Amino acid sequence: MKTITGKVVLMKKNFLDINNLNASVLDRLCELLGKHVTLQIVSAHRHQSSEAKIGKPAKLEDWITTISPLPNGESSYKVTFEWDEDMDVPGAFLIQNHHHSELYLKTLTLEDVHGHGRVHFVCNSWVYPTKCYKKDRIFFANKAYLPSETPRYLQSYREEELKTKRGNGNGMLEEWDRVYDYAYYNDLGDCDNNIRPILGGSSEHPYPRRGRTGRPLLTDLKTESRLPLIKSLSIYVPRDERFGHLKLSDFLAYGLKSLFQLMIPEILDRIDNTPNKFDSFEDMMKLYEGGIKLPECPLLDYLKQYIPFEMLKILLETDSTGIAKYPKPQVIKEDKSAWRTDEEFAREMLAGINPVNICRLKEFPPVSKLDVKVYGKQNSSIKPHHIEKNLHGLKVDEALKANKLFILDHHDTLMPYLRRINKTKNKIYASRTLLMLQNDGTLKPLVIELSLPHPEEDKLGCISNVYTPSENGVEGSVWQLAKAYVAVNDSGIHQLISHWLCTHAVVEPFVISANRQLSVLHPIYKLLYPHFRDTMNINAFARQILINGGGILELTVFPGKYAMEMSSLLYKDWNFLEQALPKDLVKRGMAVEDSHSSHGLRLLIQDYPYAVDGLEIWSAIKSWVDDYCKFYYKNDDIIRNDKELQSWWKELREEGHGDKKHEIWWPKMDSRQELIDMCTTFIWVASALHAALNYGQYPYAGYLPNRPTLSRRFMPEPNTPEYDELRKNPDNVFLKTITPQLQTLLGVALIEILSRHSSDEVYLGQRECPEWTFDSEPLKAFERFGKKLEQTADRILTMNNDKRLKNRVGPVKVPYTLLYPTSEEGLTGRGIPNSTAM
């Protein structure tokens, strides 16, 4: 009999949960009563028994006397195991927590295992008291195994773990449950107030699945009951999917700050005669430059009774005089008016927060794909004479052939909803914006078409007005308003479709299905695991307070109560294969295949920052995934015979994205190349695509005039009082048209939270633990991946300093860094976290 010494690193609940400080006392009492945290080693290989060889329980030593935590609240404990001669390398260990409280188990490291040296276990999991589990928790060593190659005596544990995580599909799930299961989006409204359609499970409203909570149904037996707002943080997701303590602390801190900032409307109501709108652009700038003096407001005197003023200064971003302000968005830091230029308006389609919608114009005039029998004729009314004066001598057909014309088309997406939306307080148009690629690589807006449904009925088509650029007089003011209507549309499409639907919502089924069908021992689980982090948690929060009926998104974005229903309509066109960046660029006509060009593509706008940087990131991801998958899968037969992989892919298609299970574009997953392509696309979507769409929100949209989210009035018509008002005071009309004051404050507070990097962010090319696998070749490949990303970062900085590349900085002097791989904590406008986590 020998002994093996191990070191366990964990975090206690009392460090992580300020509401349960008694946990430390109770856990120490358990120790005094002989109730310990114990571990048992499971041998991976040879011994005489037909069942796995399990060592004797060994307790964590010196629990009571260990009081000094390591950095980040970690505590280290010694554990000594007895080890029989006939046991081989430890492949797993069982843990029993006989304490009162749960603990967060990070790692176990065994030193000097006979014949094997150091053996490391990465756990990163909450372990609840044994009474919460039917079977002991098990953790496996950091060795990846295909199902067919799993050591015999670990196979049953591998299968049992997956069975536990699938659950039985019944009952309300509790915080200690580790169950991953599916549900429809039937929890956004309720059957009495804020009724919303159930999304998912029907051809009318298809949708990706969400994580099941098992909460009781309401009286209609279709709608899941909702948690009270005050309990939003308690919504069920598997505990290991919840934010880590550092991120949760950051999230709550900035959420609290934003909550206090939302009291500003009450303050404004006391000191502002027009609280529903900003009186001028200078009035709006007070939010960032400290023009609201809080001591003048009685509300502050009330708050000071309960909250120290020093804390209020932090929460409200005030200076020493008590002036409330938001951080100044980058778009107005260098120049307060450059956002209004046509050049910046166009540049942000290539380098702003929604650079994934612009397309090359393939036919003129633009045509609609809407059903003529339902919507009548919806083709564009733009004529050659509207644009040829700005084509530098070219005819329209010549500009088309030269790939000089581009379009931002929000017509077909919005037209089916216009009649319903415009019956609310919001007033919007369907829009088409045509642009020309100039010789210096920048885009110039040529024309904006704004359309409404025929006033009598939909099948009679649309009524359209065409607006062309102008800089002076009332015509210039009309053009500025036309651009604002386009920006409103683009803001809504960005939030609902590009951001929420095409990253957050579509990623969640991947997380659920992987945890149900791929063991933590599986190499593909180890590859994708970092890209699951926090996704289920942030999506659950979103369903509670953001995308729910009457939630923040409905209050601040133009579709209002039709927002999620509209995103369901767009999901009908979602195709996973087309989420791959190269295929997306080709589909939108922004690139053509070219075997002689870098990445196999030739961009038709060479200075397209999102695409240029994105292709570099895409290439690095693909090389990494290629190296990784080829190490474990030497041929296609291994792919086809991998039972866990095939079960995962089948469930993902038929359950997770079940409303699209009959789509013929789904890969069959019977070749190594399909696996590489699938994993590359998923990692791209969960990391880089999401980063490009999310972390620039505050830098660009924190100043709402640049990215308004609502419009409340239609375009003023000539010979009307509104038109005369536009002629006399264009800024006032602009501010009365776009997002009102309360919704502005609410929206800015929200995106300030969402645009921040937490203090424990893990970025693309990084892992929380350097010993995430025993296999040396994948570790070397991952190191190469990190170096490629570092080279990409250097190239991004170099290009941003190249004055010939005008789209990389633009009139607002904001360098394009949204695909710069790493970042510091905070509002930086850069950095690619591993996962869709904000």
KAURLIN-V577859 format. One record per residue. PHI is phi as a letter, one per 30 degrees, with the letter a starting at -180 (* if undefined). OMEGA is omega as a letter, one per 30 degrees, with the letter a starting at -180 (999 if undefined). D_FIRST is the distance of its C-alpha to the first C-alpha in whole Angstrom. Layout:
phi omega d_first
PHI OMEGA D_FIRST
PHI OMEGA D_FIRST
This chain:
phi omega d_first
* l 0
c l 4
b l 7
b l 10
c l 14
b l 16
b l 20
c l 22
c a 26
b l 28
b a 32
d a 33
d a 35
d l 37
d a 38
d a 39
b a 41
d l 44
d a 45
b a 42
d l 41
d a 40
e a 37
d a 35
d a 36
d l 35
d l 32
d l 31
d l 32
e l 30
d a 27
d a 29
d l 29
i l 25
c a 26
c l 23
c a 23
b l 19
b l 18
b l 15
d l 14
c a 16
d a 15
d a 18
b a 18
d l 16
a a 14
d a 16
d l 17
d l 21
c a 20
d l 18
d a 14
c l 14
d l 11
d l 12
d l 15
b a 15
d l 18
d a 20
d l 20
i l 24
d a 26
d a 29
d l 29
d a 29
b a 32
c a 33
d l 33
d l 33
e l 36
i l 37
i a 36
d l 32
b a 29
c a 26
b l 23
d l 19
b a 16
b a 13
c l 10
d a 7
b l 6
d a 5
d a 6
d l 10
c a 10
c a 13
e l 15
d l 15
c a 19
a l 19
b l 18
c l 20
b l 22
b l 23
c a 26
c l 27
d l 29
d a 33
c l 34
d l 33
b l 31
c a 31
d a 28
c a 28
b l 25
b l 21
b l 20
c a 17
c l 17
h l 15
d a 13
e l 12
i a 15
b a 17
i a 18
d l 19
b a 19
c l 22
b l 23
c a 27
c l 27
h a 31
a l 31
d l 32
c a 30
d l 31
e a 30
e a 29
d a 32
d a 34
c l 31
d l 31
b a 28
d l 25
d l 26
b l 24
b a 24
c l 23
d a 22
d l 25
c l 26
d l 29
b l 29
d a 32
e a 32
d a 32
c a 29
d l 27
e a 23
e a 24
d l 21
c a 23
d a 26
d l 27
d l 25
e a 28
d a 31
d l 30
d l 30
d l 34
d l 35
d a 34
d l 36
d a 39
i a 39
c l 42
i a 45
b l 46
i l 46
d a 47
d a 43
c a 42
d a 40
d l 37
d a 37
c a 36
c l 39
c a 41
b a 44
c l 48
a l 51
d l 55
d l 56
c a 58
b a 57
d l 60
b l 62
b a 63
d a 66
c a 68
b l 68
h l 67
d l 67
b l 66
d l 65
d a 62
c a 60
j l 58
j l 59
b l 62
d l 65
d a 67
b l 64
d l 61
a l 58
d l 54
d l 52
c l 50
d l 47
d l 48
c a 47
i l 49
d a 51
d l 54
d l 57
d a 60
d l 63
d l 64
h l 61
b a 60
c l 60
d l 56
d a 57
c l 56
d l 55
e a 57
e a 57
d l 56
c a 52
e a 52
d a 49
c a 47
e a 48
d l 45
b l 43
e a 40
e a 38
d l 36
c l 40
d l 41
e l 42
d a 40
d l 41
d l 43
d l 45
d l 46
d l 47
d a 49
d a 50
d a 51
d a 53
d l 55
d l 56
d l 57
d a 59
d l 60
d l 61
d l 63
d l 65
d l 66
d a 68
e l 70
e l 72
d l 73
d a 74
d a 76
d a 78
d a 79
b a 80
b a 81
d a 84
b a 83
d a 79
d l 79
a l 79
d a 79
d a 82
a l 82
d l 79
d l 80
d l 79
d a 76
d l 75
d l 74
d a 71
c a 70
c l 72
i l 72
c a 75
c a 74
d a 74
d a 72
e l 74
d a 77
c l 75
e l 75
e a 72
d l 70
d l 71
d a 70
d a 66
d l 67
d a 66
c a 63
b l 62
e a 62
d l 64
d l 62
d l 59
d l 62
d l 63
d a 60
d a 60
c a 63
h a 63
c l 66
c a 67
d l 68
c l 72
i l 70
c a 71
d l 69
a l 68
c l 65
e a 64
d l 67
d a 66
e a 66
d l 69
b a 71
d a 70
d a 72
b a 75
d a 76
b a 78
d l 76
d a 75
d a 78
d l 79
d a 79
d l 77
d l 74
e a 75
d a 74
e a 71
d l 69
d l 69
c a 67
b l 65
c a 65
c l 63
b a 64
d a 65
c a 64
c a 67
d a 70
b l 71
d l 73
d a 77
c l 77
a a 81
b f 83
d l 84
e a 81
c l 80
c l 79
c l 76
d a 77
d a 79
d a 82
d a 83
c a 81
c a 82
i a 85
d a 85
b l 83
d a 83
d l 84
c l 87
d a 87
c l 90
e a 90
d l 92
d a 90
b a 88
d l 90
d a 91
c a 88
c l 87
h l 88
i a 91
d l 89
d a 89
e a 87
d l 86
d l 86
d l 83
d a 81
d a 81
d a 80
h a 77
c a 79
c a 79
b a 76
b l 75
c a 73
c l 74
c a 73
d a 76
d l 75
d a 72
c a 74
e a 77
d a 76
c a 75
d a 78
d a 80
d a 77
d a 76
d l 80
d l 81
c l 78
d a 79
d a 77
b a 80
b l 78
b l 79
d a 78
b l 78
b l 78
b l 78
c a 79
b l 79
c l 80
d a 77
c a 79
d l 80
d l 78
i l 75
c l 75
c l 76
b l 79
d a 80
c a 83
a l 84
b l 82
c l 83
c a 82
b l 83
b l 83
d l 84
e a 87
d a 89
d l 90
a a 87
d a 84
d l 85
d l 88
j a 86
b l 85
c a 88
b l 87
b a 88
c a 87
b a 87
c a 87
d l 86
a a 89
c a 88
b l 91
i a 93
d l 92
d l 91
d l 88
d l 87
d l 87
d l 85
d l 83
d l 82
e l 82
d l 79
d l 78
d l 78
d a 76
d l 73
e l 73
e a 72
d l 70
d l 68
d l 68
d l 67
d a 64
d a 62
d a 63
c a 62
e a 61
d a 58
d a 57
d a 58
d l 57
b a 54
e a 52
d a 53
d a 53
d a 49
e l 48
d l 48
d a 46
d a 43
d a 43
d l 43
d l 40
d l 38
d a 39
c l 38
c l 36
d l 32
d l 31
d a 29
d a 33
d a 34
d l 37
d l 36
d l 34
d a 38
c a 40
e a 38
d a 39
c l 43
c a 42
e l 41
i a 44
d a 46
d a 46
d a 46
d l 49
d l 51
d l 50
e a 52
d a 55
d a 55
d a 55
b a 58
c a 59
c a 60
d l 60
e a 64
i a 66
d a 63
d a 63
d l 64
d a 67
d a 68
c a 68
c a 68
e a 72
d l 71
h a 70
d l 69
c a 69
e a 66
d l 63
d l 66
d l 67
d l 64
d l 63
d a 66
d l 65
d l 61
e a 64
c a 64
d a 60
b a 59
e a 55
d a 56
d l 59
d l 57
d a 56
e a 58
e a 59
d l 60
d a 62
d l 64
d l 65
e a 66
d l 68
i a 70
d l 68
a l 67
b l 68
d a 66
a a 66
d a 64
c a 65
c l 64
e l 61
i l 59
i a 61
b l 63
b l 67
d l 67
d l 71
c a 71
d l 69
c l 68
c a 66
e l 64
e a 62
d a 62
d l 61
d a 58
d l 57
d l 57
d l 55
d l 52
e a 53
d l 52
d l 49
d a 48
d l 48
d l 47
d a 44
d l 44
d l 45
d a 42
d a 39
d a 40
d l 41
d a 38
c a 36
c a 39
d l 40
a a 43
d a 45
d l 44
d l 40
d a 42
d a 44
c l 41
d a 39
d a 39
d a 38
d a 40
d l 43
d l 42
d a 42
d l 46
d a 47
d l 46
e a 47
d a 51
d l 51
c a 50
e l 50
c a 53
d l 54
d l 58
b a 58
d a 56
c l 59
d a 60
d a 60
d l 58
e l 55
d l 53
d a 51
i l 48
b l 48
b l 48
d a 46
d l 49
d l 49
d l 46
d a 46
d a 50
d a 49
d l 46
d a 48
d l 51
d a 48
d l 47
e a 50
d a 52
d a 49
c a 49
d l 52
d l 54
d l 54
d a 54
d a 57
c a 58
c a 57
d l 56
c a 60
d a 61
d l 62
e a 63
c a 66
c l 66
d l 66
c a 70
d l 71
e l 74
d a 72
b a 70
d a 72
c l 71
b l 74
b a 77
c a 80
b l 83
d l 84
d l 86
d l 90
c l 92
e l 96
i l 99
b l 96
e l 96
d l 92
d l 93
d l 95
d l 93
d l 91
d a 93
d a 94
b a 90
d a 88
d a 85
d l 85
d l 86
e a 82
d l 80
d a 82
d a 81
d a 77
e l 74
d a 76
d a 74
d l 72
d l 70
d a 70
d l 68
d a 66
d l 65
d l 65
d a 62
d a 60
d l 60
d l 59
d a 56
d a 55
d a 56
d l 54
c l 50
d a 48
d l 46
c a 43
e l 44
c a 42
c l 45
e a 45
i l 43
b l 40
b l 37
d a 36
b a 32
d a 32
c a 29
d l 30
b l 29
d a 27
d a 30
d a 31
d l 35
e l 35
d l 35
d l 37
d l 40
d l 39
d l 40
d l 43
e l 44
d a 44
d l 46
d l 49
d l 49
d l 49
d l 52
d l 54
d l 54
d a 56
d l 58
d l 59
d l 60
d a 62
d l 64
d l 64
c l 66
d a 68
d l 72
d a 73
c a 70
d a 72
d a 70
d a 67
b l 68
i a 72
e a 74
d l 72
h l 70
c a 67
d l 64
d a 62
b a 59
d l 57
c l 55
d a 54
e a 50
c a 49
a l 51
c l 50
d l 50
j a 53
d a 57
c a 57
i a 58
a l 55
j l 52
c l 50
d a 47
d a 45
b l 46
d a 49
c l 48
b 999 51
